[in-house]
Amino acid sequence: MADAEKLIALYTRAGEKLLELIRLLESGSNSRRRKEKLLQQIDEILAGLTDGAAQSMAELLVEAYKEGVGEAADSMRAQGVPDEQINTVLEPLIHQQAVQAIMDDSFLRILEATDNMSQDAKRRVEDAVREATERMLTEGVNRRQATKEAVARLTQQEITGIVAKNGARIPADKYMNGVVQYNLRKAHVTGAENMIVQNGLDLVYVNYVGITCEYCAKYQGRVYSISGTHPRFPRLDVRPPYHSHCVHSLSAWIEEYQPADEVERMVAASNRPFTDNRTEANIQRYNEIQRDKARKNETRKQWIRYKTLISDLPDLRRFSFHKARNTSNYQDWKKQFRLRSR
């Protein structure tokens, strides 16, 4: 797995561990001491998760920033700027501050997710004990049976990473996947922009992606002025990434290296209304891709979970092949995972 995938896998596995702890309530007494022990174990799991995630995120952001820097320099070369005229020496203070600002925001999101995971897991432990006690006293249900039923209900959903504005509880690994992808792209874009500015350039191009979302369609395929002082190109007020999982970026666009007809074409394209101009065919194709991604993401997430416990699991492509056909190999992996995750 790539490093970013390993980081997301930390959240997938931590969520599973928390659910496993809650399921421990099914056996044994629900004494106060036992409950406090479970709450302590929740804190230990999440403390380790926070430390590991923060370290991994910092390393990934530095690499993404450097990639953006490198790609900006490549875009200058591709337009004909001689190597000796490109300043590729990173100015420490500017670049360090840029990466640190993104890391600070990322760390806040990590803490936010950890806090929500802690609250959710502890609430489920408290609810399981309370519900079992209430049913035992009011309905005469055996404590073990009441606890088992409460735990079964409370472990159906994945551990929460964030509560959306509409009240929806988003699983921790899904939330952090968006956080990681967004901030890595932001580091990449920031590195590119700072390298462009460092070389005394003002115009940047936001790449065009044919099949994209309604929001990105408004901003892509344009040339912008970073300073906002260019007489014919709009100011760069809204920078990519425009959302999590956004694939848009910046590259240098040097007017004097462009043919006259290309300059005029880009002036017209850059100053068109900021509205969604996708064709109906592109919109339909985008929606199809999103549905397909949802199916593949579920398989990918399952593969990540299984990979943490089954060392000889094949790569994602072969795993998907067997799952789609419900082969005997897939059934065996499901069995192994159930046994090893107990």
C-alpha positions, 0 to 999 in steps of 0.5 A: 500500500502507498503511505497515504493508504497506510495512514488511512488504514490506521483509522480503519484498524483503530475503529475495528479495535474499538468495536472489538473492545465494546464486544468484550462486554458480551462476556464477563460481568459488567462491573464498574472496574471492568467498564473503567478498564475498557475506557482506559483501553480506548484512550490507549488505542487513540493515543497511539493512533494520534501519534502515528497519524501525526508523524505519518501526515507530516512526512507525507505533506513534506513529500507532496510539497516537494512534488509540487515544487518539482512539477512547477519547475518542470512546467517552466522547462516544458515551455522553454525556460532554460534550466539556468534561469530556473531558481530551484533552491528552496528558500527555507523560511518561506517553504517551511512556514508553508508546510507548517501551516498545512500541518497545523490544520491537518493536526487539528483535523486529526485531533478532531477525529480522535476526540469524536472517536473517543466520545463515540466509543465511550458512549457505546460502552456506557449505553451498553451497560446502562441498557443491559441493566435497565432491561434486567431490572424492568424486563427480567432479562438475563444480564448476559443476554441483555448485554449481548443484544445491546452490544450487537445493536451498538456495534452495527455502525463504524466508529464516528470520525466527524458529525456532519452539519446535517447530523450524519455520523461519518466513519473515522477512516472515511473522514480522514481519507478526505482530510489526508487527500485534501491536505496532500493536494493542498501541499502540492499546490502550495509548493507549486505556487511558491516555486512559481512566485520564487521565480518571479512569475505571476500567471498560473494555469489550473489544469482542465479535467474533462470529467469533473464535478459541478464546482471544479468545472467553474474554475478549471482550464483557466489562467489566473494572475496570482497578484491580480494585477494582470490586465487580461486574466482574472485574479487567483482568488479561489485555489485548488484543491476545491474539495477533498479528492480534488485532482486540480493543481497549478502550473506556471503559464508564461505568456511570452512563451505562448503563441499569439493565438493560444494567448487569445484563446486562453484569455477568452477561456479564462474570462468566461462566466464562472458557471458549470459549463459541462456537457450533459454527456460529461455530467452523466459520465461523472455520475456513473464514475461516482457510483462506480467509485463508491462500489470500489471504495467499499471493496478497497476498504474491506481489502485494507481491513483484511490486509492488516490481519491476513499477511498473504492476501493478494493485491487489491486487483486480485482480491476484487476479482475473487470478491466479484465472483464470490470464489472459494478463496474469497470465502476462505479470506472472510473466514480467516478475517472473522477468526483473527479479528476476534 
